[in-house]
């Protein structure tokens, strides 16, 4: 697995950063492509739905994990 990399995105006009491994970023990109939306919009959607006690990086990883789990459902 690759190391965690810090990345930046604009959410509601404000720059923020998140840290995820390349493998999670690849899944997030696939999610955005499947929804036909830009990656930044997907991240904004995940950000808006996360709990107050969950940081953005964790919320992104959990969303990616849920996407993979639902895609591989038997």
N, CA, C, O and CB atoms as a CASP TS submission, in Angstrom:
PFRMAT TS
TARGET T0000
AUTHOR 0000-0000-0000
METHOD Language model
MODEL 1
PARENT N/A
ATOM      1  N   UNK     1       0.856  -1.178   0.000  1.00  0.00           N
ATOM      2  CA  UNK     1       0.000   0.000   0.000  1.00  0.00           C
ATOM      3  C   UNK     1       0.898   1.236   0.000  1.00  0.00           C
ATOM      4  O   UNK     1       1.968   1.244   0.608  1.00  0.00           O
ATOM      5  CB  UNK     1      -0.972   0.001   1.233  1.00  0.00           C
ATOM      6  N   UNK     2       0.450   2.260  -0.681  1.00  0.00           N
ATOM      7  CA  UNK     2       1.243   3.487  -0.752  1.00  0.00           C
ATOM      8  C   UNK     2       1.116   4.291   0.533  1.00  0.00           C
ATOM      9  O   UNK     2       0.253   4.037   1.373  1.00  0.00           O
ATOM     10  CB  UNK     2       0.810   4.338  -1.949  1.00  0.00           C
ATOM     11  N   UNK     3       1.985   5.245   0.653  1.00  0.00           N
ATOM     12  CA  UNK     3       1.941   6.108   1.831  1.00  0.00           C
ATOM     13  C   UNK     3       0.835   7.152   1.690  1.00  0.00           C
ATOM     14  O   UNK     3       0.330   7.406   0.597  1.00  0.00           O
ATOM     15  CB  UNK     3       3.300   6.795   2.047  1.00  0.00           C
ATOM     16  N   UNK     4       0.483   7.737   2.800  1.00  0.00           N
ATOM     17  CA  UNK     4      -0.554   8.774   2.829  1.00  0.00           C
ATOM     18  C   UNK     4       0.010  10.041   2.194  1.00  0.00           C
ATOM     19  O   UNK     4       1.129  10.457   2.495  1.00  0.00           O
ATOM     20  CB  UNK     4      -1.043   9.051   4.295  1.00  0.00           C
ATOM     21  N   UNK     5      -0.782  10.647   1.312  1.00  0.00           N
ATOM     22  CA  UNK     5      -0.376  11.894   0.662  1.00  0.00           C
ATOM     23  C   UNK     5      -1.397  12.982   0.966  1.00  0.00           C
ATOM     24  O   UNK     5      -2.605  12.751   0.936  1.00  0.00           O
ATOM     25  CB  UNK     5      -0.226  11.699  -0.871  1.00  0.00           C
ATOM     26  N   UNK     6      -0.889  14.160   1.254  1.00  0.00           N
ATOM     27  CA  UNK     6      -1.751  15.304   1.535  1.00  0.00           C
ATOM     28  C   UNK     6      -2.157  15.951   0.211  1.00  0.00           C
ATOM     29  O   UNK     6      -1.327  16.168  -0.672  1.00  0.00           O
ATOM     30  CB  UNK     6      -1.032  16.335   2.465  1.00  0.00           C
ATOM     31  N   UNK     7      -3.442  16.253   0.094  1.00  0.00           N
ATOM     32  CA  UNK     7      -3.982  16.876  -1.109  1.00  0.00           C
ATOM     33  C   UNK     7      -4.871  18.045  -0.702  1.00  0.00           C
ATOM     34  O   UNK     7      -5.301  18.137   0.448  1.00  0.00           O
ATOM     35  CB  UNK     7      -4.776  15.845  -1.968  1.00  0.00           C
ATOM     36  N   UNK     8      -5.142  18.933  -1.651  1.00  0.00           N
ATOM     37  CA  UNK     8      -5.989  20.095  -1.377  1.00  0.00           C
ATOM     38  C   UNK     8      -7.169  20.127  -2.327  1.00  0.00           C
ATOM     39  O   UNK     8      -7.108  19.628  -3.451  1.00  0.00           O
ATOM     40  CB  UNK     8      -5.183  21.396  -1.492  1.00  0.00           C
ATOM     41  N   UNK     9      -8.248  20.729  -1.840  1.00  0.00           N
ATOM     42  CA  UNK     9      -9.457  20.877  -2.644  1.00  0.00           C
ATOM     43  C   UNK     9     -10.192  22.125  -2.150  1.00  0.00           C
ATOM     44  O   UNK     9     -10.059  22.512  -0.989  1.00  0.00           O
ATOM     45  CB  UNK     9     -10.373  19.593  -2.551  1.00  0.00           C
ATOM     46  N   UNK    10     -10.968  22.749  -3.038  1.00  0.00           N
ATOM     47  CA  UNK    10     -11.807  23.876  -2.648  1.00  0.00           C
ATOM     48  C   UNK    10     -13.207  23.366  -2.366  1.00  0.00           C
ATOM     49  O   UNK    10     -13.831  22.728  -3.215  1.00  0.00           O
ATOM     50  CB  UNK    10     -11.827  24.972  -3.747  1.00  0.00           C
ATOM     51  N   UNK    11     -13.695  23.651  -1.167  1.00  0.00           N
ATOM     52  CA  UNK    11     -15.059  23.289  -0.776  1.00  0.00           C
ATOM     53  C   UNK    11     -15.785  24.561  -0.385  1.00  0.00           C
ATOM     54  O   UNK    11     -15.400  25.235   0.571  1.00  0.00           O
ATOM     55  CB  UNK    11     -15.068  22.250   0.400  1.00  0.00           C
ATOM     56  N   UNK    12     -16.817  24.885  -1.111  1.00  0.00           N
ATOM     57  CA  UNK    12     -17.595  26.110  -0.856  1.00  0.00           C
ATOM     58  C   UNK    12     -16.698  27.346  -0.854  1.00  0.00           C
ATOM     59  O   UNK    12     -16.873  28.252  -0.039  1.00  0.00           O
ATOM     60  CB  UNK    12     -18.340  26.003   0.487  1.00  0.00           C
ATOM     61  N   UNK    13     -15.748  27.369  -1.765  1.00  0.00           N
ATOM     62  CA  UNK    13     -14.876  28.535  -1.895  1.00  0.00           C
ATOM     63  C   UNK    13     -13.722  28.596  -0.908  1.00  0.00           C
ATOM     64  O   UNK    13     -12.963  29.565  -0.906  1.00  0.00           O
ATOM     65  CB  UNK    13     -15.680  29.754  -1.750  1.00  0.00           C
ATOM     66  N   UNK    14     -13.580  27.584  -0.076  1.00  0.00           N
ATOM     67  CA  UNK    14     -12.497  27.558   0.905  1.00  0.00           C
ATOM     68  C   UNK    14     -11.581  26.383   0.619  1.00  0.00           C
ATOM     69  O   UNK    14     -12.047  25.268   0.385  1.00  0.00           O
ATOM     70  CB  UNK    14     -13.053  27.473   2.344  1.00  0.00           C
ATOM     71  N   UNK    15     -10.277  26.631   0.636  1.00  0.00           N
ATOM     72  CA  UNK    15      -9.304  25.555   0.437  1.00  0.00           C
ATOM     73  C   UNK    15      -9.205  24.743   1.726  1.00  0.00           C
ATOM     74  O   UNK    15      -9.140  25.292   2.826  1.00  0.00           O
ATOM     75  CB  UNK    15      -7.904  26.125   0.026  1.00  0.00           C
ATOM     76  N   UNK    16      -9.196  23.447   1.562  1.00  0.00           N
ATOM     77  CA  UNK    16      -8.993  22.550   2.682  1.00  0.00           C
ATOM     78  C   UNK    16      -8.126  21.403   2.204  1.00  0.00           C
ATOM     79  O   UNK    16      -7.973  21.191   1.001  1.00  0.00           O
ATOM     80  CB  UNK    16     -10.344  22.038   3.259  1.00  0.00           C
ATOM     81  N   UNK    17      -7.571  20.679   3.125  1.00  0.00           N
ATOM     82  CA  UNK    17      -6.725  19.563   2.730  1.00  0.00           C
ATOM     83  C   UNK    17      -7.251  18.267   3.325  1.00  0.00           C
ATOM     84  O   UNK    17      -7.977  18.260   4.320  1.00  0.00           O
ATOM     85  CB  UNK    17      -5.274  19.801   3.166  1.00  0.00           C
ATOM     86  N   UNK    18      -6.871  17.198   2.699  1.00  0.00           N
ATOM     87  CA  UNK    18      -7.199  15.857   3.179  1.00  0.00           C
ATOM     88  C   UNK    18      -6.013  14.963   2.853  1.00  0.00           C
ATOM     89  O   UNK    18      -5.222  15.269   1.961  1.00  0.00           O
ATOM     90  CB  UNK    18      -8.530  15.308   2.530  1.00  0.00           C
ATOM     91  N   UNK    19      -5.895  13.884   3.564  1.00  0.00           N
ATOM     92  CA  UNK    19      -4.779  12.957   3.367  1.00  0.00           C
ATOM     93  C   UNK    19      -5.326  11.552   3.180  1.00  0.00           C
ATOM     94  O   UNK    19      -5.965  10.992   4.070  1.00  0.00           O
ATOM     95  CB  UNK    19      -3.789  13.005   4.564  1.00  0.00           C
ATOM     96  N   UNK    20      -5.063  10.994   2.003  1.00  0.00           N
ATOM     97  CA  UNK    20      -5.454   9.615   1.718  1.00  0.00           C
ATOM     98  C   UNK    20      -4.372   8.958   0.875  1.00  0.00           C
ATOM     99  O   UNK    20      -3.580   9.633   0.217  1.00  0.00           O
ATOM    100  CB  UNK    20      -6.831   9.560   0.993  1.00  0.00           C
ATOM    101  N   UNK    21      -4.351   7.647   0.906  1.00  0.00           N
ATOM    102  CA  UNK    21      -3.442   6.882   0.085  1.00  0.00           C
ATOM    103  C   UNK    21      -3.920   6.913  -1.370  1.00  0.00           C
ATOM    104  O   UNK    21      -5.098   7.153  -1.637  1.00  0.00           O
ATOM    105  CB  UNK    21      -3.331   5.431   0.601  1.00  0.00           C
ATOM    106  N   UNK    22      -2.999   6.670  -2.305  1.00  0.00           N
ATOM    107  CA  UNK    22      -3.346   6.673  -3.730  1.00  0.00           C
ATOM    108  C   UNK    22      -4.481   5.694  -4.030  1.00  0.00           C
ATOM    109  O   UNK    22      -5.346   5.973  -4.860  1.00  0.00           O
ATOM    110  CB  UNK    22      -2.118   6.323  -4.577  1.00  0.00           C
ATOM    111  N   UNK    23      -4.470   4.553  -3.355  1.00  0.00           N
ATOM    112  CA  UNK    23      -5.502   3.544  -3.610  1.00  0.00           C
ATOM    113  C   UNK    23      -6.896   4.078  -3.273  1.00  0.00           C
ATOM    114  O   UNK    23      -7.852   3.805  -3.999  1.00  0.00           O
ATOM    115  CB  UNK    23      -5.215   2.272  -2.796  1.00  0.00           C
ATOM    116  N   UNK    24      -7.021   4.826  -2.194  1.00  0.00           N
ATOM    117  CA  UNK    24      -8.317   5.418  -1.850  1.00  0.00           C
ATOM    118  C   UNK    24      -8.680   6.511  -2.847  1.00  0.00           C
ATOM    119  O   UNK    24      -9.844   6.643  -3.223  1.00  0.00           O
ATOM    120  CB  UNK    24      -8.294   5.988  -0.416  1.00  0.00           C
ATOM    121  N   UNK    25      -7.704   7.287  -3.273  1.00  0.00           N
ATOM    122  CA  UNK    25      -7.979   8.334  -4.255  1.00  0.00           C
ATOM    123  C   UNK    25      -8.479   7.715  -5.561  1.00  0.00           C
ATOM    124  O   UNK    25      -9.389   8.252  -6.192  1.00  0.00           O
ATOM    125  CB  UNK    25      -6.713   9.185  -4.512  1.00  0.00           C
ATOM    126  N   UNK    26      -7.895   6.598  -5.964  1.00  0.00           N
ATOM    127  CA  UNK    26      -8.360   5.920  -7.176  1.00  0.00           C
ATOM    128  C   UNK    26      -9.821   5.510  -7.053  1.00  0.00           C
ATOM    129  O   UNK    26     -10.590   5.649  -8.004  1.00  0.00           O
ATOM    130  CB  UNK    26      -7.496   4.693  -7.465  1.00  0.00           C
ATOM    131  N   UNK    27     -10.203   5.008  -5.893  1.00  0.00           N
ATOM    132  CA  UNK    27     -11.602   4.612  -5.673  1.00  0.00           C
ATOM    133  C   UNK    27     -12.506   5.842  -5.712  1.00  0.00           C
ATOM    134  O   UNK    27     -13.574   5.809  -6.323  1.00  0.00           O
ATOM    135  CB  UNK    27     -11.759   3.870  -4.315  1.00  0.00           C
ATOM    136  N   UNK    28     -12.083   6.920  -5.066  1.00  0.00           N
ATOM    137  CA  UNK    28     -12.883   8.151  -5.080  1.00  0.00           C
ATOM    138  C   UNK    28     -13.054   8.671  -6.503  1.00  0.00           C
ATOM    139  O   UNK    28     -14.134   9.142  -6.861  1.00  0.00           O
ATOM    140  CB  UNK    28     -12.229   9.232  -4.199  1.00  0.00           C
ATOM    141  N   UNK    29     -12.016   8.592  -7.308  1.00  0.00           N
ATOM    142  CA  UNK    29     -12.114   9.012  -8.711  1.00  0.00           C
ATOM    143  C   UNK    29     -13.104   8.125  -9.466  1.00  0.00           C
ATOM    144  O   UNK    29     -13.873   8.617 -10.292  1.00  0.00           O
ATOM    145  CB  UNK    29     -10.724   8.963  -9.393  1.00  0.00           C
ATOM    146  N   UNK    30     -13.088   6.832  -9.189  1.00  0.00           N
ATOM    147  CA  UNK    30     -14.044   5.915  -9.822  1.00  0.00           C
ATOM    148  C   UNK    30     -15.470   6.249  -9.401  1.00  0.00           C
ATOM    149  O   UNK    30     -16.389   6.198 -10.218  1.00  0.00           O
ATOM    150  CB  UNK    30     -13.715   4.454  -9.462  1.00  0.00           C
ATOM    151  N   UNK    31     -15.653   6.590  -8.131  1.00  0.00           N
ATOM    152  CA  UNK    31     -16.969   6.979  -7.640  1.00  0.00           C
ATOM    153  C   UNK    31     -17.468   8.218  -8.371  1.00  0.00           C
ATOM    154  O   UNK    31     -18.620   8.269  -8.803  1.00  0.00           O
ATOM    155  CB  UNK    31     -16.926   7.232  -6.130  1.00  0.00           C
ATOM    156  N   UNK    32     -16.600   9.215  -8.509  1.00  0.00           N
ATOM    157  CA  UNK    32     -16.969  10.454  -9.194  1.00  0.00           C
ATOM    158  C   UNK    32     -17.316  10.173 -10.658  1.00  0.00           C
ATOM    159  O   UNK    32     -18.287  10.711 -11.191  1.00  0.00           O
ATOM    160  CB  UNK    32     -15.822  11.486  -9.103  1.00  0.00           C
ATOM    161  N   UNK    33     -16.519   9.335 -11.288  1.00  0.00           N
ATOM    162  CA  UNK    33     -16.779   8.999 -12.696  1.00  0.00           C
ATOM    163  C   UNK    33     -18.114   8.279 -12.832  1.00  0.00           C
ATOM    164  O   UNK    33     -18.878   8.570 -13.753  1.00  0.00           O
ATOM    165  CB  UNK    33     -15.641   8.121 -13.270  1.00  0.00           C
ATOM    166  N   UNK    34     -18.407   7.346 -11.932  1.00  0.00           N
ATOM    167  CA  UNK    34     -19.672   6.612 -11.978  1.00  0.00           C
ATOM    168  C   UNK    34     -20.866   7.541 -11.803  1.00  0.00           C
ATOM    169  O   UNK    34     -21.934   7.293 -12.362  1.00  0.00           O
ATOM    170  CB  UNK    34     -19.694   5.531 -10.904  1.00  0.00           C
ATOM    171  N   UNK    35     -20.693   8.606 -11.032  1.00  0.00           N
ATOM    172  CA  UNK    35     -21.775   9.570 -10.805  1.00  0.00           C
ATOM    173  C   UNK    35     -21.743  10.703 -11.832  1.00  0.00           C
ATOM    174  O   UNK    35     -22.622  11.564 -11.849  1.00  0.00           O
ATOM    175  CB  UNK    35     -21.680  10.149  -9.387  1.00  0.00           C
ATOM    176  N   UNK    36     -20.717  10.690 -12.690  1.00  0.00           N
ATOM    177  CA  UNK    36     -20.533  11.718 -13.719  1.00  0.00           C
ATOM    178  C   UNK    36     -20.455  13.120 -13.114  1.00  0.00           C
ATOM    179  O   UNK    36     -21.082  14.066 -13.592  1.00  0.00           O
ATOM    180  CB  UNK    36     -21.675  11.657 -14.735  1.00  0.00           C
ATOM    181  N   UNK    37     -19.662  13.217 -12.043  1.00  0.00           N
ATOM    182  CA  UNK    37     -19.431  14.511 -11.392  1.00  0.00           C
ATOM    183  C   UNK    37     -17.932  14.690 -11.166  1.00  0.00           C
ATOM    184  O   UNK    37     -17.189  13.710 -11.122  1.00  0.00           O
ATOM    185  CB  UNK    37     -20.214  14.611 -10.038  1.00  0.00           C
ATOM    186  N   UNK    38     -17.489  15.928 -11.023  1.00  0.00           N
ATOM    187  CA  UNK    38     -16.068  16.149 -10.717  1.00  0.00           C
ATOM    188  C   UNK    38     -15.709  15.604  -9.336  1.00  0.00           C
ATOM    189  O   UNK    38     -16.554  15.536  -8.443  1.00  0.00           O
ATOM    190  CB  UNK    38     -15.730  17.648 -10.794  1.00  0.00           C
ATOM    191  N   UNK    39     -14.459  15.224  -9.176  1.00  0.00           N
ATOM    192  CA  UNK    39     -13.987  14.706  -7.897  1.00  0.00           C
ATOM    193  C   UNK    39     -14.256  15.705  -6.774  1.00  0.00           C
ATOM    194  O   UNK    39     -14.666  15.311  -5.682  1.00  0.00           O
ATOM    195  CB  UNK    39     -12.490  14.381  -7.972  1.00  0.00           C
ATOM    196  N   UNK    40     -14.029  16.992  -7.030  1.00  0.00           N
ATOM    197  CA  UNK    40     -14.254  18.010  -5.992  1.00  0.00           C
ATOM    198  C   UNK    40     -15.701  18.023  -5.522  1.00  0.00           C
ATOM    199  O   UNK    40     -15.962  18.231  -4.337  1.00  0.00           O
ATOM    200  CB  UNK    40     -13.870  19.393  -6.513  1.00  0.00           C
ATOM    201  N   UNK    41     -16.641  17.805  -6.428  1.00  0.00           N
ATOM    202  CA  UNK    41     -18.057  17.779  -6.043  1.00  0.00           C
ATOM    203  C   UNK    41     -18.357  16.552  -5.186  1.00  0.00           C
ATOM    204  O   UNK    41     -19.109  16.637  -4.215  1.00  0.00           O
ATOM    205  CB  UNK    41     -18.961  17.788  -7.296  1.00  0.00           C
ATOM    206  N   UNK    42     -17.775  15.422  -5.542  1.00  0.00           N
ATOM    207  CA  UNK    42     -17.950  14.215  -4.728  1.00  0.00           C
ATOM    208  C   UNK    42     -17.405  14.448  -3.327  1.00  0.00           C
ATOM    209  O   UNK    42     -18.051  14.101  -2.338  1.00  0.00           O
ATOM    210  CB  UNK    42     -17.248  13.001  -5.383  1.00  0.00           C
ATOM    211  N   UNK    43     -16.223  15.031  -3.243  1.00  0.00           N
ATOM    212  CA  UNK    43     -15.619  15.302  -1.935  1.00  0.00           C
ATOM    213  C   UNK    43     -16.501  16.260  -1.137  1.00  0.00           C
ATOM    214  O   UNK    43     -16.683  16.081   0.068  1.00  0.00           O
ATOM    215  CB  UNK    43     -14.194  15.891  -2.099  1.00  0.00           C
ATOM    216  N   UNK    44     -17.047  17.274  -1.804  1.00  0.00           N
ATOM    217  CA  UNK    44     -17.937  18.219  -1.117  1.00  0.00           C
ATOM    218  C   UNK    44     -19.178  17.503  -0.587  1.00  0.00           C
ATOM    219  O   UNK    44     -19.639  17.792   0.518  1.00  0.00           O
ATOM    220  CB  UNK    44     -18.352  19.364  -2.070  1.00  0.00           C
ATOM    221  N   UNK    45     -19.714  16.574  -1.367  1.00  0.00           N
ATOM    222  CA  UNK    45     -20.897  15.809  -0.936  1.00  0.00           C
ATOM    223  C   UNK    45     -20.571  14.947   0.290  1.00  0.00           C
ATOM    224  O   UNK    45     -21.343  14.898   1.248  1.00  0.00           O
ATOM    225  CB  UNK    45     -21.416  14.913  -2.093  1.00  0.00           C
ATOM    226  N   UNK    46     -19.434  14.280   0.246  1.00  0.00           N
ATOM    227  CA  UNK    46     -19.015  13.458   1.385  1.00  0.00           C
ATOM    228  C   UNK    46     -18.768  14.338   2.600  1.00  0.00           C
ATOM    229  O   UNK    46     -19.137  13.979   3.718  1.00  0.00           O
ATOM    230  CB  UNK    46     -17.743  12.649   1.043  1.00  0.00           C
ATOM    231  N   UNK    47     -18.151  15.482   2.384  1.00  0.00           N
ATOM    232  CA  UNK    47     -17.875  16.421   3.471  1.00  0.00           C
ATOM    233  C   UNK    47     -19.169  16.891   4.130  1.00  0.00           C
ATOM    234  O   UNK    47     -19.251  16.977   5.356  1.00  0.00           O
ATOM    235  CB  UNK    47     -17.082  17.625   2.950  1.00  0.00           C
ATOM    236  N   UNK    48     -20.174  17.193   3.317  1.00  0.00           N
ATOM    237  CA  UNK    48     -21.446  17.688   3.850  1.00  0.00           C
ATOM    238  C   UNK    48     -22.174  16.629   4.672  1.00  0.00           C
ATOM    239  O   UNK    48     -22.943  16.960   5.574  1.00  0.00           O
ATOM    240  CB  UNK    48     -22.340  18.159   2.713  1.00  0.00           C
ATOM    241  N   UNK    49     -21.935  15.359   4.362  1.00  0.00           N
ATOM    242  CA  UNK    49     -22.644  14.298   5.053  1.00  0.00           C
ATOM    243  C   UNK    49     -21.904  13.675   6.223  1.00  0.00           C
ATOM    244  O   UNK    49     -22.427  12.774   6.879  1.00  0.00           O
ATOM    245  CB  UNK    49     -22.974  13.250   4.097  1.00  0.00           C
ATOM    246  N   UNK    50     -20.706  14.139   6.488  1.00  0.00           N
ATOM    247  CA  UNK    50     -19.930  13.513   7.568  1.00  0.00           C
ATOM    248  C   UNK    50     -20.338  14.070   8.927  1.00  0.00           C
ATOM    249  O   UNK    50     -20.801  15.205   9.042  1.00  0.00           O
ATOM    250  CB  UNK    50     -18.423  13.729   7.344  1.00  0.00           C
ATOM    251  N   UNK    51     -20.158  13.256   9.934  1.00  0.00           N
ATOM    252  CA  UNK    51     -20.461  13.672  11.296  1.00  0.00           C
ATOM    253  C   UNK    51     -19.449  14.670  11.817  1.00  0.00           C
ATOM    254  O   UNK    51     -18.335  14.766  11.302  1.00  0.00           O
ATOM    255  CB  UNK    51     -20.514  12.473  12.210  1.00  0.00           C
ATOM    256  N   UNK    52     -19.833  15.398  12.821  1.00  0.00           N
ATOM    257  CA  UNK    52     -18.961  16.429  13.385  1.00  0.00           C
ATOM    258  C   UNK    52     -17.701  15.839  14.017  1.00  0.00           C
ATOM    259  O   UNK    52     -16.688  16.526  14.146  1.00  0.00           O
ATOM    260  CB  UNK    52     -19.721  17.240  14.419  1.00  0.00           C
ATOM    261  N   UNK    53     -17.764  14.567  14.409  1.00  0.00           N
ATOM    262  CA  UNK    53     -16.615  13.931  15.047  1.00  0.00           C
ATOM    263  C   UNK    53     -15.748  13.146  14.059  1.00  0.00           C
ATOM    264  O   UNK    53     -14.817  12.453  14.470  1.00  0.00           O
ATOM    265  CB  UNK    53     -17.089  13.010  16.147  1.00  0.00           C
ATOM    266  N   UNK    54     -16.048  13.249  12.768  1.00  0.00           N
ATOM    267  CA  UNK    54     -15.289  12.543  11.746  1.00  0.00           C
ATOM    268  C   UNK    54     -14.535  13.545  10.894  1.00  0.00           C
ATOM    269  O   UNK    54     -15.129  14.479  10.356  1.00  0.00           O
ATOM    270  CB  UNK    54     -16.213  11.673  10.873  1.00  0.00           C
ATOM    271  N   UNK    55     -13.223  13.357  10.768  1.00  0.00           N
ATOM    272  CA  UNK    55     -12.483  14.294   9.915  1.00  0.00           C
ATOM    273  C   UNK    55     -12.679  13.926   8.448  1.00  0.00           C
ATOM    274  O   UNK    55     -13.108  12.816   8.130  1.00  0.00           O
ATOM    275  CB  UNK    55     -10.973  14.295  10.275  1.00  0.00           C
ATOM    276  N   UNK    56     -12.365  14.858   7.563  1.00  0.00           N
ATOM    277  CA  UNK    56     -12.619  14.684   6.138  1.00  0.00           C
ATOM    278  C   UNK    56     -11.864  13.475   5.590  1.00  0.00           C
ATOM    279  O   UNK    56     -12.435  12.696   4.828  1.00  0.00           O
ATOM    280  CB  UNK    56     -12.222  15.945   5.369  1.00  0.00           C
ATOM    281  N   UNK    57     -10.626  13.306   5.952  1.00  0.00           N
ATOM    282  CA  UNK    57      -9.838  12.182   5.440  1.00  0.00           C
ATOM    283  C   UNK    57     -10.482  10.847   5.804  1.00  0.00           C
ATOM    284  O   UNK    57     -10.576   9.952   4.964  1.00  0.00           O
ATOM    285  CB  UNK    57      -8.405  12.240   5.987  1.00  0.00           C
ATOM    286  N   UNK    58     -10.919  10.714   7.036  1.00  0.00           N
ATOM    287  CA  UNK    58     -11.582   9.484   7.465  1.00  0.00           C
ATOM    288  C   UNK    58     -12.901   9.288   6.726  1.00  0.00           C
ATOM    289  O   UNK    58     -13.225   8.171   6.322  1.00  0.00           O
ATOM    290  CB  UNK    58     -11.825   9.507   8.977  1.00  0.00           C
ATOM    291  N   UNK    59     -13.653  10.352   6.549  1.00  0.00           N
ATOM    292  CA  UNK    59     -14.930  10.264   5.841  1.00  0.00           C
ATOM    293  C   UNK    59     -14.717   9.813   4.400  1.00  0.00           C
ATOM    294  O   UNK    59     -15.512   9.035   3.874  1.00  0.00           O
ATOM    295  CB  UNK    59     -15.657  11.618   5.871  1.00  0.00           C
ATOM    296  N   UNK    60     -13.668  10.286   3.765  1.00  0.00           N
ATOM    297  CA  UNK    60     -13.372   9.888   2.392  1.00  0.00           C
ATOM    298  C   UNK    60     -12.998   8.413   2.321  1.00  0.00           C
ATOM    299  O   UNK    60     -13.449   7.697   1.427  1.00  0.00           O
ATOM    300  CB  UNK    60     -12.241  10.746   1.818  1.00  0.00           C
ATOM    301  N   UNK    61     -12.182   7.964   3.255  1.00  0.00           N
ATOM    302  CA  UNK    61     -11.798   6.545   3.280  1.00  0.00           C
ATOM    303  C   UNK    61     -13.027   5.653   3.520  1.00  0.00           C
ATOM    304  O   UNK    61     -13.186   4.617   2.876  1.00  0.00           O
ATOM    305  CB  UNK    61     -10.730   6.291   4.379  1.00  0.00           C
ATOM    306  N   UNK    62     -13.884   6.068   4.448  1.00  0.00           N
ATOM    307  CA  UNK    62     -15.082   5.281   4.740  1.00  0.00           C
ATOM    308  C   UNK    62     -16.032   5.240   3.540  1.00  0.00           C
ATOM    309  O   UNK    62     -16.635   4.204   3.261  1.00  0.00           O
ATOM    310  CB  UNK    62     -15.805   5.856   5.963  1.00  0.00           C
ATOM    311  N   UNK    63     -16.165   6.354   2.838  1.00  0.00           N
ATOM    312  CA  UNK    63     -17.019   6.385   1.643  1.00  0.00           C
ATOM    313  C   UNK    63     -16.456   5.462   0.568  1.00  0.00           C
ATOM    314  O   UNK    63     -17.208   4.747  -0.094  1.00  0.00           O
ATOM    315  CB  UNK    63     -17.145   7.830   1.096  1.00  0.00           C
ATOM    316  N   UNK    64     -15.148   5.474   0.394  1.00  0.00           N
ATOM    317  CA  UNK    64     -14.505   4.597  -0.589  1.00  0.00           C
ATOM    318  C   UNK    64     -14.707   3.137  -0.202  1.00  0.00           C
ATOM    319  O   UNK    64     -15.012   2.305  -1.056  1.00  0.00           O
ATOM    320  CB  UNK    64     -12.995   4.916  -0.707  1.00  0.00           C
ATOM    321  N   UNK    65     -14.543   2.825   1.066  1.00  0.00           N
ATOM    322  CA  UNK    65     -14.727   1.459   1.547  1.00  0.00           C
ATOM    323  C   UNK    65     -16.170   1.002   1.320  1.00  0.00           C
ATOM    324  O   UNK    65     -16.400  -0.115   0.856  1.00  0.00           O
ATOM    325  CB  UNK    65     -14.360   1.359   3.042  1.00  0.00           C
ATOM    326  N   UNK    66     -17.122   1.840   1.638  1.00  0.00           N
ATOM    327  CA  UNK    66     -18.535   1.496   1.443  1.00  0.00           C
ATOM    328  C   UNK    66     -18.842   1.264  -0.033  1.00  0.00           C
ATOM    329  O   UNK    66     -19.595   0.353  -0.379  1.00  0.00           O
ATOM    330  CB  UNK    66     -19.442   2.607   2.002  1.00  0.00           C
ATOM    331  N   UNK    67     -18.266   2.079  -0.894  1.00  0.00           N
ATOM    332  CA  UNK    67     -18.458   1.931  -2.337  1.00  0.00           C
ATOM    333  C   UNK    67     -17.934   0.578  -2.810  1.00  0.00           C
ATOM    334  O   UNK    67     -18.604  -0.120  -3.571  1.00  0.00           O
ATOM    335  CB  UNK    67     -17.752   3.072  -3.098  1.00  0.00           C
ATOM    336  N   UNK    68     -16.750   0.213  -2.363  1.00  0.00           N
ATOM    337  CA  UNK    68     -16.164  -1.069  -2.744  1.00  0.00           C
ATOM    338  C   UNK    68     -16.993  -2.225  -2.182  1.00  0.00           C
ATOM    339  O   UNK    68     -17.252  -3.203  -2.883  1.00  0.00           O
ATOM    340  CB  UNK    68     -14.705  -1.165  -2.250  1.00  0.00           C
ATOM    341  N   UNK    69     -17.401  -2.115  -0.945  1.00  0.00           N
ATOM    342  CA  UNK    69     -18.208  -3.169  -0.327  1.00  0.00           C
ATOM    343  C   UNK    69     -19.525  -3.356  -1.098  1.00  0.00           C
ATOM    344  O   UNK    69     -19.941  -4.487  -1.348  1.00  0.00           O
ATOM    345  CB  UNK    69     -18.494  -2.830   1.161  1.00  0.00           C
ATOM    346  N   UNK    70     -20.167  -2.266  -1.465  1.00  0.00           N
ATOM    347  CA  UNK    70     -21.451  -2.378  -2.163  1.00  0.00           C
ATOM    348  C   UNK    70     -21.248  -2.867  -3.601  1.00  0.00           C
ATOM    349  O   UNK    70     -22.125  -3.530  -4.154  1.00  0.00           O
ATOM    350  CB  UNK    70     -22.185  -1.018  -2.161  1.00  0.00           C
ATOM    351  N   UNK    71     -20.119  -2.552  -4.203  1.00  0.00           N
ATOM    352  CA  UNK    71     -19.821  -2.997  -5.566  1.00  0.00           C
ATOM    353  C   UNK    71     -19.529  -4.493  -5.613  1.00  0.00           C
ATOM    354  O   UNK    71     -19.780  -5.152  -6.621  1.00  0.00           O
ATOM    355  CB  UNK    71     -18.633  -2.216  -6.132  1.00  0.00           C
ATOM    356  N   UNK    72     -19.000  -5.017  -4.523  1.00  0.00           N
ATOM    357  CA  UNK    72     -18.632  -6.427  -4.468  1.00  0.00           C
ATOM    358  C   UNK    72     -19.658  -7.282  -3.735  1.00  0.00           C
ATOM    359  O   UNK    72     -19.387  -8.436  -3.402  1.00  0.00           O
ATOM    360  CB  UNK    72     -17.291  -6.575  -3.807  1.00  0.00           C
ATOM    361  N   UNK    73     -20.819  -6.724  -3.486  1.00  0.00           N
ATOM    362  CA  UNK    73     -21.858  -7.467  -2.757  1.00  0.00           C
ATOM    363  C   UNK    73     -22.272  -8.701  -3.538  1.00  0.00           C
ATOM    364  O   UNK    73     -22.435  -8.660  -4.757  1.00  0.00           O
ATOM    365  CB  UNK    73     -23.086  -6.574  -2.489  1.00  0.00           C
ATOM    366  N   UNK    74     -22.437  -9.780  -2.824  1.00  0.00           N
ATOM    367  CA  UNK    74     -22.838 -11.048  -3.460  1.00  0.00           C
ATOM    368  C   UNK    74     -24.330 -11.196  -3.332  1.00  0.00           C
ATOM    369  O   UNK    74     -24.894 -12.187  -3.795  1.00  0.00           O
ATOM    370  CB  UNK    74     -22.109 -12.271  -2.824  1.00  0.00           C
TER
END
